[in-house]
Amino acid sequence: VSMQAFWFFEALEEDYDDETRGKVLQFCTGSASIGHQGLKAFFIEPADGGDQRLPSAMTCANMIQLPRYSSKAVLSERVRTASEM
């Protein structure tokens, strides 16, 4: 999952604007902003599936579950799609 986590944070930084970052945060945590105290914890966990599967989230645990995508481009697009649903 380490490469998926690296790609996830790289996509947040390089591929998304602030509005999309807020949507991704909302998808993962249930809140579009982190507030003044930040997040106490944020987890990235592996999920079954590959390039065709969307990520899932557990907002109560501030967790995103990422399938083992084949590239950062696929991860970026799937996370964007999931966050816009």
GITA-V98841 format. One record per helix or strand of 2 or more residues. SS is the DSSP state (helix for helix, strand for strand). FROM is the first residue (numbers start at 0). TO is the last residue. If there is no record, write none. Layout:
BEGIN
ss: {SS & SS}
from: {FROM & FROM}
to: {TO & TO}
END
This chain:
BEGIN
ss: {helix & helix & strand & strand & helix & strand & helix}
from: {1 & 17 & 42 & 55 & 58 & 62 & 71}
to: {13 & 28 & 46 & 57 & 60 & 66 & 82}
END
